[in-house]
Structures are given as C-alpha cells and as structure tokens.
Amino acid sequence: MKSVVEYFQEVYGFTIQHPHLPCLQVGNPRKVNYLPMEACKIVEGQRYTKRLNDKQITSLLRFACQRPQEHEMNILKLKYNDNGKEKEFLPKVGQWNMMNKKLINGSTVNYWACINFSRSVQDSTVRGFCHQLALMCQGSGMEFNCEPVIPIYSARPDHIKKALKYVCSNAANKLGGKELELLVAILPDNNGSLYGM
C-alpha cells in the first residue's frame, strides 16, 4: 500500500510539502477520498450550510455586534495622509466623502476590467467613467492602473455568466494565469434580475 505522499508524487507529479498535516475527507461519505490540504483550493463565495462551531459563532458575533460608538471610534482612528487637501475627516450623517482626502496606506489595483451591461450607456461614457475612477483612486492614495487588462466589454444583461466567463478568461490569459483584482460592472437602469446576482 502506498502513502498519500507517494501516490500524489507518482500519479500527479505533485510533491507534498507538509506531509505532517492531516488530509481532508472529501466527496461521498460512503466512498471516502482523502486529499492533502495543500492540493485543495477553496473557491471564494461558496455558501457554508453546516452549523458553525461555538468558537466560530463567538468570533462572528464579537465582530458583528460592535456598539455604534465602537464603530465610530474605529472609523475616527483611520489615518490620512498629510498630503491631502483636507487632513481632518469626520463622517457626516453616517456618510463619508473621500473627496480631497488621501489615505496613508491605500490599496493597489493593477489588474482590473469593466463590463457594460447597459445598452443606454455609450462606450465612450464608460471609458470616461473608468478613467475618472482610476484618477480619483490615485488621488486618494491608491496605486491604480489607469488601463484595464482588456478593453471594456459590452454585453447584454441576460448574458451575465457568458460575459463574466469571457472577461475573466481573457484577462487570465493576458495575465499569465493571474486573476483580476477588480471587476467594474455598469448595470442597466432598471430593476431586472441582474440586480439579484
């Protein structure tokens, strides 16, 4: 009988780096399959329908049940760059306006794309919007690439899956397998099924 390490090396050419870690039991409980954790990938956005354990519930509640004053204190602790036109920042009536503000540790967006699902919004308007979005992000302290990975893609609202697959696939091909960091979607001006996605 072969070990899991030997099996994965021989069959898949996959060298297990952490043989001391337990395997994951996957698939049907009647026909048990064991996979090393490092050979598995959890796809984002999956629903977890099983009951959380006590530790997970406690952690979730601790995070979600902060008092409004605690939320406000966390917001007020945000650090802004002195290079911004306005150095003080307080929410007004529960809203934040980032105009003229600059964050110290802004995020980076190198790889992004845009899909236009609205037939009433011209391509030139979408390009202008995306350009202004990039400039605004740069102005607030982010590193934001002005050019999308692939040209802005227009699609019908009833072809959402096809459009998403096309854009993500083309972007991954162009990026050598890397994924998009941001996908901007221009939605149609109605309350159709696209809003439930």
N, CA and C atoms as an extended XYZ file, in Angstrom:
591
Properties=species:S:1:pos:R:3:atomname:S:1:resname:S:1:resid:I:1 pbc="F F F"
N         0.846       -1.181        0.000 N   MET     1
C         0.000        0.000        0.000 CA  MET     1
C         0.891        1.244        0.000 C   MET     1
N         0.528        2.247       -0.835 N   LYS     2
C         1.311        3.479       -0.952 CA  LYS     2
C         0.799        4.528        0.020 C   LYS     2
N         1.714        5.377        0.431 N   SER     3
C         1.304        6.517        1.261 CA  SER     3
C         0.695        7.581        0.353 C   SER     3
N        -0.007        8.526        0.938 N   VAL     4
C        -0.603        9.631        0.186 CA  VAL     4
C         0.500       10.423       -0.515 C   VAL     4
N         1.624       10.627        0.171 N   VAL     5
C         2.750       11.369       -0.398 CA  VAL     5
C         3.262       10.668       -1.653 C   VAL     5
N         3.465        9.351       -1.557 N   GLU     6
C         3.962        8.577       -2.709 CA  GLU     6
C         2.947        8.589       -3.848 C   GLU     6
N         1.675        8.406       -3.498 N   TYR     7
C         0.624        8.371       -4.520 CA  TYR     7
C         0.559        9.681       -5.313 C   TYR     7
N         0.543       10.817       -4.618 N   PHE     8
C         0.446       12.105       -5.305 CA  PHE     8
C         1.689       12.394       -6.131 C   PHE     8
N         2.864       11.944       -5.664 N   GLN     9
C         4.096       12.156       -6.433 CA  GLN     9
C         4.069       11.319       -7.707 C   GLN     9
N         3.661       10.068       -7.571 N   GLU    10
C         3.676        9.141       -8.710 CA  GLU    10
C         2.577        9.447       -9.730 C   GLU    10
N         1.359        9.654       -9.255 N   VAL    11
C         0.219        9.831      -10.165 CA  VAL    11
C         0.130       11.248      -10.730 C   VAL    11
N         0.346       12.270       -9.899 N   TYR    12
C         0.139       13.654      -10.324 CA  TYR    12
C         1.437       14.459      -10.454 C   TYR    12
N         2.566       13.879      -10.040 N   GLY    13
C         3.818       14.631      -10.064 CA  GLY    13
C         3.795       15.789       -9.071 C   GLY    13
N         2.983       15.656       -8.030 N   PHE    14
C         2.785       16.700       -7.032 CA  PHE    14
C         3.550       16.325       -5.768 C   PHE    14
N         4.501       17.152       -5.377 N   THR    15
C         5.281       16.893       -4.166 CA  THR    15
C         4.604       17.565       -2.977 C   THR    15
N         4.208       16.772       -2.025 N   ILE    16
C         3.556       17.295       -0.830 CA  ILE    16
C         4.624       17.886        0.082 C   ILE    16
N         4.473       19.173        0.380 N   GLN    17
C         5.464       19.900        1.182 CA  GLN    17
C         5.246       19.732        2.682 C   GLN    17
N         4.012       19.426        3.081 N   HIS    18
C         3.671       19.350        4.504 CA  HIS    18
C         2.996       18.009        4.816 C   HIS    18
N         3.758       16.916        4.775 N   PRO    19
C         3.149       15.600        4.992 CA  PRO    19
C         2.640       15.383        6.419 C   PRO    19
N         3.019       16.250        7.343 N   HIS    20
C         2.585       16.113        8.733 CA  HIS    20
C         1.152       16.620        8.955 C   HIS    20
N         0.624       17.397        7.991 N   LEU    21
C        -0.729       17.921        8.155 CA  LEU    21
C        -1.766       16.848        7.823 C   LEU    21
N        -2.920       16.891        8.480 N   PRO    22
C        -3.952       15.887        8.174 CA  PRO    22
C        -4.543       16.121        6.777 C   PRO    22
N        -5.132       15.066        6.228 N   CYS    23
C        -5.797       15.168        4.929 CA  CYS    23
C        -7.247       15.593        5.129 C   CYS    23
N        -7.846       16.100        4.061 N   LEU    24
C        -9.256       16.462        4.079 CA  LEU    24
C       -10.070       15.304        3.522 C   LEU    24
N       -11.181       15.003        4.180 N   GLN    25
C       -12.079       13.970        3.678 CA  GLN    25
C       -13.083       14.667        2.770 C   GLN    25
N       -13.113       14.285        1.490 N   VAL    26
C       -13.975       14.952        0.521 CA  VAL    26
C       -14.877       13.936       -0.173 C   VAL    26
N       -15.921       14.472       -0.796 N   GLY    27
C       -16.800       13.624       -1.590 CA  GLY    27
C       -17.837       12.902       -0.760 C   GLY    27
N       -18.271       11.785       -1.259 N   ASN    28
C       -19.327       10.976       -0.665 CA  ASN    28
C       -18.817       10.253        0.577 C   ASN    28
N       -19.554       10.330        1.700 N   PRO    29
C       -19.093        9.662        2.929 CA  PRO    29
C       -18.971        8.141        2.776 C   PRO    29
N       -19.724        7.537        1.838 N   ARG    30
C       -19.652        6.084        1.645 CA  ARG    30
C       -18.377        5.672        0.911 C   ARG    30
N       -17.921        6.517       -0.005 N   LYS    31
C       -16.670        6.238       -0.729 CA  LYS    31
C       -15.693        7.342       -0.349 C   LYS    31
N       -14.924        7.100        0.693 N   VAL    32
C       -14.085        8.123        1.290 CA  VAL    32
C       -12.884        8.435        0.389 C   VAL    32
N       -12.635        9.739        0.169 N   ASN    33
C       -11.452       10.226       -0.529 CA  ASN    33
C       -10.704       11.154        0.421 C   ASN    33
N        -9.390       10.965        0.488 N   TYR    34
C        -8.579       11.822        1.320 CA  TYR    34
C        -7.639       12.624        0.430 C   TYR    34
N        -7.627       13.956        0.618 N   LEU    35
C        -6.751       14.829       -0.153 CA  LEU    35
C        -5.891       15.666        0.777 C   LEU    35
N        -4.608       15.837        0.435 N   PRO    36
C        -3.782       16.732        1.248 CA  PRO    36
C        -4.294       18.166        1.138 C   PRO    36
N        -4.274       18.884        2.238 N   MET    37
C        -4.798       20.258        2.250 CA  MET    37
C        -4.153       21.125        1.186 C   MET    37
N        -2.848       20.982        0.991 N   GLU    38
C        -2.147       21.862        0.060 CA  GLU    38
C        -2.510       21.589       -1.395 C   GLU    38
N        -3.192       20.472       -1.662 N   ALA    39
C        -3.628       20.176       -3.026 CA  ALA    39
C        -5.048       20.692       -3.274 C   ALA    39
N        -5.653       21.283       -2.258 N   CYS    40
C        -7.031       21.758       -2.362 CA  CYS    40
C        -7.086       23.278       -2.435 C   CYS    40
N        -8.121       23.767       -3.066 N   LYS    41
C        -8.349       25.209       -3.140 CA  LYS    41
C        -9.825       25.457       -2.858 C   LYS    41
N       -10.089       26.357       -1.922 N   ILE    42
C       -11.471       26.718       -1.613 CA  ILE    42
C       -11.860       27.857       -2.543 C   ILE    42
N       -12.906       27.650       -3.307 N   VAL    43
C       -13.367       28.670       -4.235 CA  VAL    43
C       -14.127       29.723       -3.445 C   VAL    43
N       -13.799       30.991       -3.692 N   GLU    44
C       -14.449       32.097       -2.980 CA  GLU    44
C       -15.942       32.130       -3.247 C   GLU    44
N       -16.686       32.638       -2.284 N   GLY    45
C       -18.114       32.887       -2.469 CA  GLY    45
C       -19.001       31.677       -2.233 C   GLY    45
N       -18.438       30.561       -1.792 N   GLN    46
C       -19.274       29.390       -1.547 CA  GLN    46
C       -20.041       29.556       -0.241 C   GLN    46
N       -21.263       29.071       -0.242 N   ARG    47
C       -22.052       29.104        0.983 CA  ARG    47
C       -21.646       27.933        1.862 C   ARG    47
N       -21.569       28.203        3.148 N   TYR    48
C       -21.272       27.151        4.122 CA  TYR    48
C       -22.571       26.883        4.864 C   TYR    48
N       -23.179       25.720        4.594 N   THR    49
C       -24.518       25.457        5.129 CA  THR    49
C       -24.505       24.691        6.451 C   THR    49
N       -23.330       24.194        6.864 N   LYS    50
C       -23.277       23.473        8.127 CA  LYS    50
C       -23.240       24.452        9.291 C   LYS    50
N       -23.598       23.949       10.472 N   ARG    51
C       -23.613       24.787       11.659 CA  ARG    51
C       -22.184       25.161       12.049 C   ARG    51
N       -21.993       26.437       12.425 N   LEU    52
C       -20.687       26.884       12.905 CA  LEU    52
C       -20.443       26.320       14.297 C   LEU    52
N       -19.163       26.104       14.638 N   ASN    53
C       -18.879       25.645       15.998 CA  ASN    53
C       -18.938       26.855       16.942 C   ASN    53
N       -18.869       26.594       18.237 N   ASP    54
C       -19.023       27.655       19.235 CA  ASP    54
C       -17.981       28.760       19.082 C   ASP    54
N       -16.739       28.373       18.792 N   LYS    55
C       -15.676       29.358       18.634 CA  LYS    55
C       -15.953       30.268       17.437 C   LYS    55
N       -16.427       29.678       16.325 N   GLN    56
C       -16.735       30.470       15.133 CA  GLN    56
C       -17.902       31.424       15.391 C   GLN    56
N       -18.916       30.937       16.088 N   ILE    57
C       -20.076       31.783       16.407 CA  ILE    57
C       -19.652       32.953       17.283 C   ILE    57
N       -18.846       32.669       18.307 N   THR    58
C       -18.373       33.725       19.206 CA  THR    58
C       -17.582       34.775       18.435 C   THR    58
N       -16.697       34.311       17.565 N   SER    59
C       -15.880       35.236       16.773 CA  SER    59
C       -16.744       36.096       15.859 C   SER    59
N       -17.719       35.480       15.206 N   LEU    60
C       -18.622       36.205       14.313 CA  LEU    60
C       -19.427       37.250       15.080 C   LEU    60
N       -19.972       36.860       16.211 N   LEU    61
C       -20.783       37.796       16.998 CA  LEU    61
C       -19.943       38.939       17.565 C   LEU    61
N       -18.728       38.624       18.002 N   ARG    62
C       -17.846       39.665       18.531 CA  ARG    62
C       -17.586       40.727       17.463 C   ARG    62
N       -17.390       40.285       16.227 N   PHE    63
C       -17.119       41.227       15.138 CA  PHE    63
C       -18.390       41.978       14.731 C   PHE    63
N       -19.505       41.262       14.612 N   ALA    64
C       -20.730       41.859       14.066 CA  ALA    64
C       -21.510       42.695       15.083 C   ALA    64
N       -21.308       42.432       16.357 N   CYS    65
C       -22.130       43.095       17.377 CA  CYS    65
C       -21.405       44.232       18.079 C   CYS    65
N       -20.568       44.950       17.376 N   GLN    66
C       -19.932       46.113       17.992 CA  GLN    66
C       -20.975       47.203       18.201 C   GLN    66
N       -20.826       47.924       19.262 N   ARG    67
C       -21.717       49.049       19.525 CA  ARG    67
C       -21.405       50.171       18.541 C   ARG    67
N       -22.393       50.989       18.211 N   PRO    68
C       -22.167       52.093       17.267 CA  PRO    68
C       -20.991       52.987       17.665 C   PRO    68
N       -20.835       53.213       18.983 N   GLN    69
C       -19.737       54.072       19.437 CA  GLN    69
C       -18.386       53.433       19.110 C   GLN    69
N       -18.296       52.090       19.236 N   GLU    70
C       -17.053       51.395       18.908 CA  GLU    70
C       -16.756       51.504       17.418 C   GLU    70
N       -17.804       51.348       16.582 N   HIS    71
C       -17.635       51.506       15.133 CA  HIS    71
C       -17.114       52.910       14.829 C   HIS    71
N       -17.721       53.891       15.470 N   GLU    72
C       -17.322       55.281       15.219 CA  GLU    72
C       -15.863       55.498       15.623 C   GLU    72
N       -15.458       54.951       16.768 N   MET    73
C       -14.075       55.121       17.219 CA  MET    73
C       -13.090       54.479       16.232 C   MET    73
N       -13.453       53.306       15.687 N   ASN    74
C       -12.595       52.656       14.700 CA  ASN    74
C       -12.471       53.508       13.446 C   ASN    74
N       -13.554       54.136       13.054 N   ILE    75
C       -13.537       54.996       11.867 CA  ILE    75
C       -12.675       56.228       12.128 C   ILE    75
N       -12.821       56.796       13.304 N   LEU    76
C       -12.064       58.009       13.623 CA  LEU    76
C       -10.567       57.739       13.739 C   LEU    76
N       -10.191       56.459       13.970 N   LYS    77
C        -8.776       56.112       14.075 CA  LYS    77
C        -8.101       55.985       12.712 C   LYS    77
N        -8.885       55.991       11.611 N   LEU    78
C        -8.280       55.879       10.280 CA  LEU    78
C        -7.247       56.975       10.090 C   LEU    78
N        -6.148       56.610        9.497 N   LYS    79
C        -5.066       57.577        9.299 CA  LYS    79
C        -5.103       58.085        7.871 C   LYS    79
N        -4.987       59.393        7.738 N   TYR    80
C        -4.993       60.031        6.435 CA  TYR    80
C        -3.653       60.713        6.206 C   TYR    80
N        -3.282       60.805        4.955 N   ASN    81
C        -2.003       61.375        4.571 CA  ASN    81
C        -2.051       62.892        4.676 C   ASN    81
N        -0.990       63.470        5.197 N   ASP    82
C        -0.929       64.927        5.324 CA  ASP    82
C        -0.853       65.632        3.977 C   ASP    82
N        -0.592       64.880        2.898 N   ASN    83
C        -0.521       65.487        1.565 CA  ASN    83
C        -1.894       65.782        0.972 C   ASN    83
N        -2.952       65.237        1.570 N   GLY    84
C        -4.296       65.503        1.078 CA  GLY    84
C        -4.686       66.947        1.320 C   GLY    84
N        -5.638       67.434        0.525 N   LYS    85
C        -6.078       68.823        0.677 CA  LYS    85
C        -6.768       69.032        2.019 C   LYS    85
N        -7.475       68.006        2.493 N   GLU    86
C        -8.126       68.080        3.804 CA  GLU    86
C        -7.507       67.005        4.693 C   GLU    86
N        -7.079       67.388        5.877 N   LYS    87
C        -6.405       66.449        6.765 CA  LYS    87
C        -7.334       65.864        7.832 C   LYS    87
N        -8.436       66.505        8.076 N   GLU    88
C        -9.425       66.023        9.048 CA  GLU    88
C       -10.536       65.317        8.285 C   GLU    88
N       -11.080       64.289        8.905 N   PHE    89
C       -12.127       63.549        8.222 CA  PHE    89
C       -13.113       63.001        9.235 C   PHE    89
N       -14.304       63.508        9.206 N   LEU    90
C       -15.364       63.011       10.092 CA  LEU    90
C       -16.594       62.695        9.250 C   LEU    90
N       -17.229       61.562        9.524 N   PRO    91
C       -18.453       61.251        8.788 CA  PRO    91
C       -19.547       62.249        9.153 C   PRO    91
N       -20.370       62.585        8.157 N   LYS    92
C       -21.490       63.491        8.380 CA  LYS    92
C       -22.765       62.751        8.034 C   LYS    92
N       -23.672       62.658        8.972 N   VAL    93
C       -24.961       61.984        8.823 CA  VAL    93
C       -24.747       60.555        8.298 C   VAL    93
N       -23.736       59.872        8.882 N   GLY    94
C       -23.477       58.486        8.519 CA  GLY    94
C       -22.847       58.281        7.159 C   GLY    94
N       -22.324       59.316        6.528 N   GLN    95
C       -21.732       59.193        5.195 CA  GLN    95
C       -20.303       59.689        5.200 C   GLN    95
N       -19.496       59.104        4.310 N   TRP    96
C       -18.127       59.532        4.140 CA  TRP    96
C       -17.977       60.127        2.750 C   TRP    96
N       -17.297       61.231        2.669 N   ASN    97
C       -16.975       61.827        1.383 CA  ASN    97
C       -15.456       61.835        1.282 C   ASN    97
N       -14.925       61.061        0.350 N   MET    98
C       -13.476       60.920        0.221 CA  MET    98
C       -12.844       61.998       -0.656 C   MET    98
N       -13.643       62.924       -1.156 N   MET    99
C       -13.088       63.992       -1.974 CA  MET    99
C       -12.069       64.781       -1.151 C   MET    99
N       -10.934       65.074       -1.754 N   ASN   100
C        -9.847       65.846       -1.135 CA  ASN   100
C        -9.195       65.136        0.055 C   ASN   100
N        -9.419       63.838        0.210 N   LYS   101
C        -8.801       63.063        1.284 CA  LYS   101
C        -7.777       62.117        0.659 C   LYS   101
N        -6.738       61.804        1.413 N   LYS   102
C        -5.704       60.893        0.920 CA  LYS   102
C        -5.329       59.932        2.037 C   LYS   102
N        -5.477       58.622        1.785 N   LEU   103
C        -5.140       57.605        2.767 CA  LEU   103
C        -3.636       57.386        2.815 C   LEU   103
N        -3.129       57.008        3.986 N   ILE   104
C        -1.700       56.723        4.116 CA  ILE   104
C        -1.367       55.397        3.441 C   ILE   104
N        -2.120       54.355        3.736 N   ASN   105
C        -1.853       53.026        3.185 CA  ASN   105
C        -2.959       52.623        2.223 C   ASN   105
N        -2.998       53.277        1.079 N   GLY   106
C        -4.011       52.941        0.085 CA  GLY   106
C        -3.701       51.602       -0.572 C   GLY   106
N        -4.731       50.922       -1.014 N   SER   107
C        -4.565       49.631       -1.683 CA  SER   107
C        -3.998       49.816       -3.085 C   SER   107
N        -3.668       48.691       -3.701 N   THR   108
C        -3.136       48.690       -5.065 CA  THR   108
C        -4.070       47.894       -5.955 C   THR   108
N        -4.418       48.462       -7.105 N   VAL   109
C        -5.210       47.750       -8.112 CA  VAL   109
C        -4.443       47.836       -9.432 C   VAL   109
N        -3.792       46.729       -9.778 N   ASN   110
C        -3.052       46.672      -11.039 CA  ASN   110
C        -3.884       46.046      -12.152 C   ASN   110
N        -4.679       45.032      -11.796 N   TYR   111
C        -5.387       44.238      -12.794 CA  TYR   111
C        -6.898       44.393      -12.621 C   TYR   111
N        -7.525       45.096      -13.549 N   TRP   112
C        -8.957       45.298      -13.454 CA  TRP   112
C        -9.556       45.265      -14.856 C   TRP   112
N       -10.877       45.118      -14.896 N   ALA   113
C       -11.605       45.113      -16.162 CA  ALA   113
C       -12.984       45.704      -15.914 C   ALA   113
N       -13.700       45.954      -17.002 N   CYS   114
C       -15.042       46.535      -16.894 CA  CYS   114
C       -15.974       45.858      -17.889 C   CYS   114
N       -17.190       45.555      -17.421 N   ILE   115
C       -18.247       45.036      -18.295 CA  ILE   115
C       -19.395       46.029      -18.262 C   ILE   115
N       -19.875       46.424      -19.438 N   ASN   116
C       -21.016       47.330      -19.545 CA  ASN   116
C       -22.251       46.509      -19.919 C   ASN   116
N       -23.180       46.359      -18.973 N   PHE   117
C       -24.421       45.629      -19.221 CA  PHE   117
C       -25.550       46.573      -19.640 C   PHE   117
N       -25.281       47.853      -19.713 N   SER   118
C       -26.327       48.832      -20.037 CA  SER   118
C       -26.259       49.225      -21.513 C   SER   118
N       -27.364       49.051      -22.205 N   ARG   119
C       -27.420       49.435      -23.623 CA  ARG   119
C       -27.537       50.943      -23.790 C   ARG   119
N       -27.959       51.631      -22.729 N   SER   120
C       -28.177       53.080      -22.838 CA  SER   120
C       -26.925       53.899      -22.503 C   SER   120
N       -25.859       53.236      -22.055 N   VAL   121
C       -24.626       53.950      -21.718 CA  VAL   121
C       -23.598       53.689      -22.820 C   VAL   121
N       -23.175       54.754      -23.485 N   GLN   122
C       -22.233       54.644      -24.597 CA  GLN   122
C       -20.849       54.200      -24.099 C   GLN   122
N       -20.113       53.520      -24.996 N   ASP   123
C       -18.761       53.060      -24.648 CA  ASP   123
C       -17.856       54.211      -24.234 C   ASP   123
N       -17.990       55.348      -24.903 N   SER   124
C       -17.128       56.492      -24.571 CA  SER   124
C       -17.415       56.992      -23.154 C   SER   124
N       -18.678       56.928      -22.738 N   THR   125
C       -19.057       57.337      -21.383 CA  THR   125
C       -18.459       56.370      -20.357 C   THR   125
N       -18.502       55.080      -20.671 N   VAL   126
C       -17.941       54.066      -19.765 CA  VAL   126
C       -16.428       54.254      -19.648 C   VAL   126
N       -15.753       54.491      -20.791 N   ARG   127
C       -14.302       54.724      -20.754 CA  ARG   127
C       -13.980       55.944      -19.900 C   ARG   127
N       -14.764       57.020      -20.071 N   GLY   128
C       -14.558       58.231      -19.274 CA  GLY   128
C       -14.763       57.977      -17.795 C   GLY   128
N       -15.809       57.216      -17.455 N   PHE   129
C       -16.083       56.884      -16.058 CA  PHE   129
C       -14.914       56.099      -15.456 C   PHE   129
N       -14.445       55.078      -16.180 N   CYS   130
C       -13.344       54.241      -15.676 CA  CYS   130
C       -12.071       55.069      -15.502 C   CYS   130
N       -11.818       55.967      -16.430 N   HIS   131
C       -10.638       56.822      -16.321 CA  HIS   131
C       -10.751       57.725      -15.087 C   HIS   131
N       -11.926       58.328      -14.881 N   GLN   132
C       -12.130       59.185      -13.708 CA  GLN   132
C       -12.043       58.390      -12.404 C   GLN   132
N       -12.546       57.152      -12.409 N   LEU   133
C       -12.449       56.290      -11.232 CA  LEU   133
C       -10.981       56.045      -10.880 C   LEU   133
N       -10.166       55.722      -11.896 N   ALA   134
C        -8.745       55.478      -11.671 CA  ALA   134
C        -8.067       56.730      -11.120 C   ALA   134
N        -8.363       57.887      -11.692 N   LEU   135
C        -7.753       59.137      -11.219 CA  LEU   135
C        -8.170       59.452       -9.787 C   LEU   135
N        -9.448       59.232       -9.480 N   MET   136
C        -9.946       59.502       -8.126 CA  MET   136
C        -9.257       58.578       -7.109 C   MET   136
N        -9.100       57.307       -7.472 N   CYS   137
C        -8.425       56.360       -6.574 CA  CYS   137
C        -6.965       56.755       -6.374 C   CYS   137
N        -6.297       57.147       -7.451 N   GLN   138
C        -4.915       57.595       -7.337 CA  GLN   138
C        -4.829       58.831       -6.452 C   GLN   138
N        -5.780       59.735       -6.613 N   GLY   139
C        -5.793       60.965       -5.818 CA  GLY   139
C        -6.049       60.724       -4.348 C   GLY   139
N        -6.680       59.574       -4.010 N   SER   140
C        -6.965       59.289       -2.603 CA  SER   140
C        -5.880       58.428       -1.961 C   SER   140
N        -4.765       58.214       -2.683 N   GLY   141
C        -3.652       57.488       -2.093 CA  GLY   141
C        -3.512       56.050       -2.539 C   GLY   141
N        -4.332       55.616       -3.502 N   MET   142
C        -4.216       54.258       -4.008 CA  MET   142
C        -3.277       54.222       -5.205 C   MET   142
N        -2.678       53.062       -5.419 N   GLU   143
C        -1.980       52.812       -6.681 CA  GLU   143
C        -3.005       52.127       -7.572 C   GLU   143
N        -3.390       52.780       -8.658 N   PHE   144
C        -4.459       52.264       -9.508 CA  PHE   144
C        -4.033       52.410      -10.960 C   PHE   144
N        -3.886       51.290      -11.657 N   ASN   145
C        -3.507       51.288      -13.063 CA  ASN   145
C        -4.628       51.929      -13.885 C   ASN   145
N        -4.308       52.923      -14.695 N   CYS   146
C        -5.337       53.617      -15.488 CA  CYS   146
C        -5.906       52.762      -16.610 C   CYS   146
N        -5.168       51.758      -17.053 N   GLU   147
C        -5.610       50.935      -18.186 CA  GLU   147
C        -6.154       49.593      -17.717 C   GLU   147
N        -7.350       49.214      -18.192 N   PRO   148
C        -7.854       47.882      -17.858 CA  PRO   148
C        -7.015       46.805      -18.547 C   PRO   148
N        -7.066       45.604      -18.024 N   VAL   149
C        -6.298       44.492      -18.580 CA  VAL   149
C        -6.728       44.201      -20.018 C   VAL   149
N        -8.047       44.217      -20.245 N   ILE   150
C        -8.593       44.026      -21.593 CA  ILE   150
C        -9.520       45.192      -21.877 C   ILE   150
N        -9.805       45.470      -23.155 N   PRO   151
C       -10.724       46.577      -23.464 CA  PRO   151
C       -12.082       46.381      -22.781 C   PRO   151
N       -12.748       47.487      -22.501 N   ILE   152
C       -14.063       47.441      -21.860 CA  ILE   152
C       -14.990       46.591      -22.723 C   ILE   152
N       -15.690       45.670      -22.082 N   TYR   153
C       -16.522       44.695      -22.782 CA  TYR   153
C       -17.992       45.039      -22.584 C   TYR   153
N       -18.750       45.062      -23.675 N   SER   154
C       -20.192       45.314      -23.599 CA  SER   154
C       -20.935       43.997      -23.767 C   SER   154
N       -21.968       43.804      -22.951 N   ALA   155
C       -22.734       42.554      -23.003 CA  ALA   155
C       -24.193       42.827      -22.686 C   ALA   155
N       -25.036       41.939      -23.144 N   ARG   156
C       -26.460       42.047      -22.828 CA  ARG   156
C       -26.688       41.597      -21.387 C   ARG   156
N       -27.641       42.220      -20.691 N   PRO   157
C       -27.883       41.860      -19.282 CA  PRO   157
C       -28.341       40.420      -19.089 C   PRO   157
N       -28.873       39.792      -20.125 N   ASP   158
C       -29.322       38.408      -19.975 CA  ASP   158
C       -28.200       37.411      -20.270 C   ASP   158
N       -26.991       37.900      -20.528 N   HIS   159
C       -25.833       37.030      -20.774 CA  HIS   159
C       -24.734       37.251      -19.722 C   HIS   159
N       -25.123       37.383      -18.461 N   ILE   160
C       -24.163       37.721      -17.415 CA  ILE   160
C       -23.085       36.653      -17.246 C   ILE   160
N       -23.474       35.367      -17.182 N   LYS   161
C       -22.476       34.308      -16.974 CA  LYS   161
C       -21.493       34.251      -18.133 C   LYS   161
N       -22.024       34.335      -19.346 N   LYS   162
C       -21.183       34.285      -20.535 CA  LYS   162
C       -20.185       35.452      -20.534 C   LYS   162
N       -20.663       36.647      -20.186 N   ALA   163
C       -19.803       37.836      -20.163 CA  ALA   163
C       -18.730       37.716      -19.088 C   ALA   163
N       -19.119       37.263      -17.896 N   LEU   164
C       -18.147       37.112      -16.807 CA  LEU   164
C       -17.077       36.088      -17.161 C   LEU   164
N       -17.496       34.961      -17.727 N   LYS   165
C       -16.524       33.938      -18.125 CA  LYS   165
C       -15.579       34.487      -19.186 C   LYS   165
N       -16.132       35.192      -20.175 N   TYR   166
C       -15.313       35.739      -21.261 CA  TYR   166
C       -14.261       36.712      -20.719 C   TYR   166
N       -14.716       37.663      -19.905 N   VAL   167
C       -13.800       38.689      -19.386 CA  VAL   167
C       -12.746       38.071      -18.471 C   VAL   167
N       -13.163       37.224      -17.547 N   CYS   168
C       -12.207       36.617      -16.611 CA  CYS   168
C       -11.226       35.702      -17.336 C   CYS   168
N       -11.705       34.939      -18.301 N   SER   169
C       -10.839       34.042      -19.065 CA  SER   169
C        -9.817       34.826      -19.889 C   SER   169
N       -10.273       35.855      -20.611 N   ASN   170
C        -9.357       36.661      -21.426 CA  ASN   170
C        -8.329       37.394      -20.557 C   ASN   170
N        -8.789       37.893      -19.422 N   ALA   171
C        -7.872       38.595      -18.515 CA  ALA   171
C        -6.827       37.627      -17.974 C   ALA   171
N        -7.253       36.425      -17.559 N   ALA   172
C        -6.319       35.427      -17.026 CA  ALA   172
C        -5.302       35.024      -18.087 C   ALA   172
N        -5.753       34.882      -19.331 N   ASN   173
C        -4.825       34.552      -20.425 CA  ASN   173
C        -3.795       35.651      -20.610 C   ASN   173
N        -4.250       36.893      -20.583 N   LYS   174
C        -3.338       38.019      -20.781 CA  LYS   174
C        -2.379       38.184      -19.599 C   LYS   174
N        -2.845       37.817      -18.392 N   LEU   175
C        -2.038       37.980      -17.179 CA  LEU   175
C        -1.238       36.728      -16.824 C   LEU   175
N        -1.235       35.751      -17.702 N   GLY   176
C        -0.474       34.531      -17.427 CA  GLY   176
C        -1.019       33.743      -16.252 C   GLY   176
N        -2.339       33.699      -16.113 N   GLY   177
C        -2.967       32.923      -15.046 CA  GLY   177
C        -3.339       33.721      -13.816 C   GLY   177
N        -2.851       34.955      -13.690 N   LYS   178
C        -3.239       35.785      -12.540 CA  LYS   178
C        -4.698       36.192      -12.690 C   LYS   178
N        -5.327       36.519      -11.570 N   GLU   179
C        -6.741       36.899      -11.585 CA  GLU   179
C        -6.899       38.406      -11.498 C   GLU   179
N        -8.071       38.863      -11.930 N   LEU   180
C        -8.403       40.283      -11.787 CA  LEU   180
C        -8.504       40.634      -10.307 C   LEU   180
N        -8.128       41.855       -9.979 N   GLU   181
C        -8.278       42.347       -8.612 CA  GLU   181
C        -9.585       43.124       -8.456 C   GLU   181
N       -10.100       43.627       -9.578 N   LEU   182
C       -11.336       44.409       -9.546 CA  LEU   182
C       -12.066       44.230      -10.856 C   LEU   182
N       -13.378       44.036      -10.772 N   LEU   183
C       -14.228       43.989      -11.963 CA  LEU   183
C       -15.332       45.018      -11.770 C   LEU   183
N       -15.329       46.025      -12.645 N   VAL   184
C       -16.348       47.076      -12.593 CA  VAL   184
C       -17.487       46.647      -13.502 C   VAL   184
N       -18.718       46.681      -13.000 N   ALA   185
C       -19.885       46.314      -13.800 CA  ALA   185
C       -20.823       47.513      -13.887 C   ALA   185
N       -21.116       47.938      -15.114 N   ILE   186
C       -22.095       49.006      -15.351 CA  ILE   186
C       -23.427       48.312      -15.546 C   ILE   186
N       -24.360       48.535      -14.621 N   LEU   187
C       -25.646       47.841      -14.655 CA  LEU   187
C       -26.689       48.639      -15.437 C   LEU   187
N       -27.665       47.947      -16.019 N   PRO   188
C       -28.727       48.657      -16.736 CA  PRO   188
C       -29.593       49.454      -15.775 C   PRO   188
N       -30.238       50.469      -16.284 N   ASP   189
C       -31.067       51.355      -15.461 CA  ASP   189
C       -32.463       50.788      -15.318 C   ASP   189
N       -32.546       49.626      -14.655 N   ASN   190
C       -33.848       49.034      -14.350 CA  ASN   190
C       -33.681       48.135      -13.153 C   ASN   190
N       -34.731       47.483      -12.747 N   ASN   191
C       -34.639       46.621      -11.572 CA  ASN   191
C       -34.775       45.158      -11.986 C   ASN   191
N       -34.117       44.786      -13.079 N   GLY   192
C       -34.194       43.434      -13.606 CA  GLY   192
C       -33.474       42.417      -12.741 C   GLY   192
N       -33.400       41.185      -13.251 N   SER   193
C       -32.829       40.081      -12.487 CA  SER   193
C       -31.327       40.254      -12.233 C   SER   193
N       -30.667       41.103      -13.004 N   LEU   194
C       -29.235       41.291      -12.844 CA  LEU   194
C       -28.913       41.816      -11.439 C   LEU   194
N       -29.817       42.578      -10.852 N   TYR   195
C       -29.562       43.155       -9.530 CA  TYR   195
C       -29.576       42.103       -8.428 C   TYR   195
N       -30.129       40.950       -8.686 N   GLY   196
C       -30.169       39.892       -7.680 CA  GLY   196
C       -28.947       39.008       -7.708 C   GLY   196
N       -28.047       39.220       -8.633 N   MET   197
C       -26.878       38.355       -8.791 CA  MET   197
C       -25.843       38.666       -7.740 C   MET   197
